[in-house]
Amino acid sequence: MDDAIDFSIINEGQIKICFDLIKAAPEDPMPWVKLAQIYIKLRNFKMAKMAVYKSYEISPDNLAVLKIKAFYHLKVGQYDESHQIYQLLDIHFYNQLEQIRIQEGVNNSNFKQLVAFYKMNKFNLSETEFFLGNYLSAFKNYEYRNKIIQDNFIDQKNVNLLQKISELSCEHLSKPKNQKVLILSEQGYGDQIMILRYLKTLDEIGFKTTFIVNKALIKLFKCFSQLSNIIIKEKIEKNDLLENEHILWSMSLPSLFYKINNKSLDLLDLPTLKNTKFNNIDRIKNKKRKKVGICWRGNPKNKRDTERSIEPRLLNSIFENKNCDFFVFQKEINDSDKLAINKFPNIVCLSEVINDFYDSSCLLSSMDLVITVDTSVLHLSGTLKKKTIALLPYVPDPRWKIEGGKFWYKSVEFISQKKLNDWSYPIEKVLTILK
């Protein structure tokens, strides 16, 4: 079954294979499960619902069926239903692990595979808990995510040393005593920007901190005066592994501090930026027209990109505003982007002048307003305390549900879709704001 479906290529041929398998074995739930996965990936939720419920009708106790049913409910915003199933799966996987541990030991291959299923289910459970407002539990279960270090952050020969260093915990926070901690960046650029505020606090309570981060962010991060004591670099050296007592995965910082006071931390003071490089851009110098930064697409490699990104043609009514100049903050411009940029004379593409996040920050600081989907531009604009409108899908990143997103960025107004796959409401709200 798994060999028959190639999920690296989702097309009509894969759907046909599923239906052929269903015809050959109508009482087998797995072709329906695979079909549901395909339709969810294609965001065809009507067909996904049909496949999910058909598989459940055939085999309501099948683990694969329960997992796809929980995932479907999550993706369409039915959080209670999803949460209930993930809780049942959590109990199931835990009991299975205990049974194998007692009978066969933790080195058994079945145990290791089951641990992976258990951790993935915990992560999915955390997402439903964020949506339902159970933040403490959500942060706790979020710690079961896959913590993956980027290949360019460390030489392979040093990985074993890294694995021997203990992770920083709440107990260590109470007695820092100039302990050295190595913070390992995770996930995307925006996530690395979001956690800067926690580095300041680590410094204030007495930790000697080294932050491993993507090269494109380093110049900007070194402009924040409150991070002057933080070592910011792009690669882990052997000495870092010998000198630091602890490591901490960057996305564990919000969880660590939320356990202590259930609050977010204040953003850093604004960085010191010198934007003379961009003084020759005429539209930026024009004080008579409103300058609006805009970003309608994120990194296509992000698993949420089809949900969060907007086709620029849907923004035409916004671009028709003759009192505004729109500055595009996307580094990569595709054919549909070019059509929009060429159609409207008040759109200025910045892709050729932006080399890193320092450049983006200099330009964003000149904007009167920023309109963006959920990508690094949102985090950057929020960190710079710019007035920002964040356009979110119907089921957004669950972190934005904490205090309506204000937990992270006070200057950002978060506007979500009212219906799945329908950007009309957020766009109408933007038109009202621009008027």
C-alpha positions in Angstrom: 0.0 0.0 0.0 2.7 2.5 1.0 4.7 1.7 -2.0 1.8 2.4 -4.3 1.3 6.0 -3.2 4.1 8.5 -3.9 3.4 11.5 -1.6 6.3 13.5 -3.2 4.0 13.9 -6.3 0.4 14.6 -5.5 -1.7 14.4 -8.7 -4.7 12.8 -10.4 -2.7 9.6 -10.9 -2.2 9.1 -7.2 -5.9 9.6 -6.6 -6.7 7.0 -9.3 -4.4 4.5 -7.7 -6.3 4.9 -4.4 -9.7 4.4 -6.1 -8.3 1.3 -7.9 -7.1 -0.1 -4.5 -10.6 0.7 -3.0 -12.2 -1.2 -5.9 -10.0 -4.2 -5.4 -10.4 -4.3 -1.6 -13.5 -2.3 -0.6 -13.3 -3.4 3.1 -9.7 -2.2 3.5 -9.7 1.3 5.2 -6.1 2.1 4.2 -6.8 3.3 0.6 -9.4 5.6 2.1 -6.8 6.9 4.6 -4.3 7.6 1.9 -7.0 9.3 -0.2 -7.9 11.5 2.7 -4.2 12.4 3.1 -4.0 13.4 -0.5 -7.2 15.5 -0.4 -6.0 17.3 2.8 -2.7 18.1 1.1 -4.7 19.5 -1.9 -6.9 21.4 0.6 -10.0 19.8 -0.9 -11.7 19.3 2.4 -15.1 18.2 1.0 -13.5 15.1 -0.5 -11.2 14.7 2.5 -14.2 14.5 4.7 -15.8 11.8 2.5 -12.6 9.7 2.6 -12.1 10.2 6.4 -15.6 9.2 7.3 -15.6 6.2 4.9 -12.4 4.8 6.5 -13.9 5.4 9.9 -17.1 3.6 8.9 -15.0 0.6 7.8 -12.7 0.4 10.8 -13.4 2.9 13.6 -10.7 1.4 15.9 -7.9 1.4 13.3 -5.0 3.6 14.5 -4.3 5.0 11.0 -8.0 5.8 10.7 -8.1 7.6 14.1 -4.9 9.6 13.2 -6.2 10.8 9.9 -9.6 11.6 11.5 -7.9 13.7 14.2 -5.7 15.4 11.7 -8.7 16.2 9.4 -10.7 17.8 12.3 -7.6 19.9 13.2 -7.1 21.2 9.7 -10.8 22.3 9.4 -10.8 23.9 12.8 -12.9 21.3 14.7 -10.5 21.5 17.7 -12.6 19.7 20.3 -13.1 16.7 18.1 -9.4 16.6 17.2 -8.4 17.0 20.8 -10.5 14.1 22.0 -9.0 11.7 19.5 -5.4 12.8 20.1 -6.0 12.3 23.9 -7.2 8.7 23.2 -4.2 8.1 21.0 -1.9 9.5 23.7 -3.2 7.0 26.2 -2.9 4.2 23.7 0.7 4.9 22.7 1.7 5.4 26.4 0.3 2.0 27.4 1.9 0.3 24.4 5.3 1.8 25.3 5.0 0.6 28.9 4.1 -2.9 27.7 7.1 -3.1 25.3 9.5 -1.5 27.8 8.6 -4.2 30.4 8.5 -7.1 28.1 11.3 -6.4 25.5 13.3 -3.4 26.8 13.9 0.1 25.5 16.5 -0.9 22.9 13.9 -2.8 21.0 13.2 -1.5 17.5 9.5 -1.5 18.0 9.9 0.6 21.1 11.9 3.2 19.2 9.4 3.4 16.4 6.5 3.7 18.9 8.4 6.5 20.7 8.3 8.4 17.4 4.6 7.9 17.1 4.0 8.9 20.7 6.0 12.2 20.3 4.3 13.1 17.1 0.9 12.6 18.7 2.0 14.7 21.7 3.0 17.5 19.3 -0.4 17.3 17.5 -2.1 17.3 20.9 -0.3 20.5 21.8 -1.7 22.2 18.7 -5.2 21.5 19.7 -4.5 22.6 23.2 -3.2 26.0 22.0 -6.5 26.4 20.1 -8.6 25.4 23.1 -6.7 27.8 25.5 -4.9 25.1 27.5 -1.6 26.9 27.3 0.4 25.3 30.1 -0.4 21.8 28.8 0.1 23.0 25.2 3.6 24.3 25.9 4.4 21.1 27.9 3.4 18.8 25.0 5.1 21.1 22.4 8.4 19.9 23.9 7.8 16.5 22.3 8.4 18.1 18.8 11.3 16.9 16.7 14.3 19.1 17.7 16.4 19.2 14.6 19.7 21.1 14.2 20.5 22.5 10.8 23.4 20.8 9.1 25.2 24.1 8.6 25.2 24.8 12.3 27.6 22.0 13.3 30.2 19.7 11.9 29.1 16.1 11.9 32.2 15.1 13.9 30.9 17.3 16.8 27.3 15.9 17.0 28.2 13.3 19.6 29.6 16.0 21.9 26.4 18.0 21.5 24.2 15.1 22.5 26.1 14.7 25.8 25.2 18.2 27.0 22.2 18.5 29.3 19.3 20.7 28.4 18.5 23.8 30.5 15.5 23.4 32.8 13.4 25.6 35.0 15.5 24.5 38.0 18.6 25.9 36.4 16.9 29.3 36.0 16.7 29.8 39.7 20.5 29.4 40.2 22.3 30.7 37.0 25.7 31.4 38.7 27.2 32.6 35.4 26.4 29.2 33.8 27.1 29.0 30.1 24.2 28.0 27.8 24.2 27.3 24.1 20.9 28.3 22.4 20.3 26.3 19.2 18.0 28.0 16.6 15.1 25.9 15.3 12.7 26.2 12.4 12.4 29.4 10.3 13.8 32.8 10.3 10.7 34.3 12.0 10.9 31.8 14.9 14.5 32.9 15.5 13.5 36.6 15.5 10.6 35.8 17.9 12.8 34.4 20.7 15.2 37.4 20.9 13.4 38.8 23.9 14.2 35.7 25.9 18.0 36.1 25.3 17.9 39.5 27.0 16.2 37.9 30.1 18.7 35.0 30.2 21.5 37.6 30.3 19.8 39.7 33.0 19.4 36.7 35.3 23.1 35.8 34.9 23.6 33.3 32.1 26.5 33.5 29.7 24.7 32.9 26.4 25.8 31.8 22.9 23.1 32.0 20.2 23.6 29.9 17.1 21.6 31.5 14.3 21.3 31.7 10.5 23.9 34.0 8.9 21.3 36.2 7.2 20.1 37.3 10.7 23.4 38.0 12.5 24.0 41.6 11.3 20.6 42.7 12.5 20.7 40.8 15.8 24.0 42.6 16.7 22.2 45.9 16.3 20.1 45.3 19.4 22.0 47.0 22.3 20.3 44.7 24.9 22.0 41.7 23.2 25.5 43.1 23.5 26.5 40.4 26.0 25.2 37.6 23.9 27.6 35.8 21.6 25.8 35.5 18.2 27.3 33.2 15.6 26.4 30.9 12.8 28.3 27.8 13.7 29.0 25.6 16.8 32.7 25.1 17.4 34.2 22.3 19.5 35.1 24.7 22.2 31.4 25.8 22.5 30.6 22.2 23.3 33.4 21.9 25.9 32.7 25.2 27.6 28.9 25.3 27.8 27.2 23.5 30.7 23.8 23.4 29.0 22.1 23.6 25.7 18.6 24.9 24.9 16.5 24.6 21.8 15.3 28.0 20.9 11.7 27.2 20.6 11.8 25.9 24.2 12.4 29.4 25.6 8.7 30.5 25.5 7.7 27.3 27.2 10.4 27.7 29.9 9.4 31.2 30.9 5.7 30.6 30.5 5.9 27.9 33.2 7.3 30.6 35.6 4.9 33.5 35.2 2.3 32.6 32.4 3.2 35.9 30.7 5.1 36.9 27.6 8.3 39.0 27.9 8.7 42.5 26.6 10.2 43.0 23.2 13.7 44.4 22.9 14.3 48.1 22.5 14.5 49.0 18.8 17.8 48.2 17.1 20.2 50.9 15.9 19.9 51.0 12.1 21.5 53.2 9.5 19.4 53.1 6.4 21.3 55.7 4.2 21.8 52.9 1.7 18.1 53.2 0.7 17.8 57.0 0.6 17.9 57.0 -3.1 14.6 55.1 -3.5 12.2 57.9 -4.5 9.0 56.4 -3.3 10.4 56.0 0.2 11.3 59.7 0.3 7.8 60.7 -0.7 6.0 62.0 2.4 2.7 62.7 0.7 1.7 59.1 0.1 1.3 56.3 2.6 4.1 53.8 2.5 2.8 50.2 3.0 5.1 47.2 3.2 3.5 44.1 1.9 4.3 40.4 1.8 1.8 37.9 0.4 3.9 34.7 0.3 6.2 32.8 2.6 8.9 30.1 2.1 7.3 27.5 -0.2 9.2 24.8 1.7 7.2 25.5 4.9 4.5 22.8 5.5 1.9 25.5 6.1 2.7 27.6 3.0 -0.3 26.6 0.9 -2.5 27.6 3.8 -0.9 30.9 4.7 0.1 32.4 1.3 -2.1 34.5 -0.9 -2.2 34.7 -4.6 -1.4 38.4 -5.4 -4.3 38.7 -7.9 -6.6 38.5 -4.8 -5.0 41.7 -3.5 -5.9 43.8 -6.6 -8.6 45.8 -4.7 -5.9 46.8 -2.1 -3.4 47.8 -4.8 -6.0 50.0 -6.4 -5.7 52.5 -3.5 -4.1 55.5 -5.2 -3.1 57.1 -1.9 -0.6 54.3 -1.1 2.7 53.0 -2.4 3.1 49.3 -1.8 6.6 48.0 -1.1 7.0 44.2 -1.7 9.2 42.6 0.9 9.5 39.2 -0.7 13.0 38.1 -1.8 11.8 35.5 -4.3 9.4 36.8 -7.0 7.6 34.3 -9.3 5.6 34.8 -12.5 2.3 35.6 -10.7 4.1 38.1 -8.5 5.5 39.8 -11.6 2.1 40.1 -13.2 0.8 42.0 -10.1 3.9 44.2 -9.8 3.7 45.2 -13.5 0.0 45.8 -13.5 0.1 48.5 -10.7 2.4 51.4 -10.9 2.2 52.0 -7.2 3.9 48.7 -6.4 7.7 48.8 -5.7 9.6 45.5 -5.7 12.4 45.5 -3.2 13.8 42.0 -4.0 16.9 43.3 -5.7 18.0 45.6 -2.8 17.3 43.3 0.1 20.3 41.1 0.9 19.6 40.1 4.5 17.3 40.9 7.4 19.3 44.1 8.3 18.3 45.5 4.9 14.7 44.4 5.5 14.6 46.1 8.9 16.0 49.4 7.5 13.3 49.4 4.9 10.5 48.3 7.2 11.4 51.1 9.6 10.4 53.5 6.9 7.0 52.1 6.4 3.8 53.6 7.7 2.0 50.3 7.8 3.0 46.6 7.1 0.5 44.1 5.6 1.8 40.5 5.7 0.9 36.8 5.8 2.4 34.6 8.5 6.1 34.7 7.6 9.3 36.2 8.8 8.2 39.7 7.8 5.4 39.4 10.4 7.9 38.6 13.1 10.4 41.3 12.0 7.7 44.0 11.7 6.3 43.0 15.1 9.8 43.1 16.7 10.3 46.6 15.2 7.0 47.6 16.8 5.6 48.7 13.5 1.9 49.0 12.9 1.2 45.7 11.2 -1.8 43.8 9.8 -1.3 40.0 9.8 -3.5 38.1 7.4 -4.0 34.6 8.8 -5.7 31.4 7.4 -8.8 30.0 9.1 -6.6 27.5 11.0 -3.5 29.6 11.7 -0.3 28.7 13.5 -1.7 27.9 17.0 0.7 30.2 18.8 -1.3 33.2 17.4 -4.3 32.0 19.5 -2.5 33.1 22.7 -4.2 36.4 23.7 -5.2 36.8 20.0 -1.5 37.1 19.0 -0.9 40.1 21.3 1.1 37.7 23.6 3.9 38.0 21.0 3.5 41.4 19.3 1.3 44.3 20.7 1.6 46.4 17.5 0.1 43.7 15.2 -3.6 43.3 14.4 -4.3 39.7 13.5 -7.1 39.1 11.0 -8.1 35.5 10.2 -10.2 34.0 7.5 -13.9 33.5 8.4 -14.1 30.5 6.1 -11.6 27.9 5.0 -9.6 28.9 1.9 -11.4 32.2 1.7 -9.4 35.4 2.0 -12.3 37.8 1.3 -12.9 38.8 5.0 -9.2 39.7 5.8 -9.0 41.7 2.5 -12.2 43.6 3.2 -10.8 44.5 6.7 -7.6 45.8 5.1 -9.6 47.9 2.6 -11.5 49.5 5.6 -8.3 50.2 7.5 -6.6 51.8 4.5 -9.6 54.1 3.9 
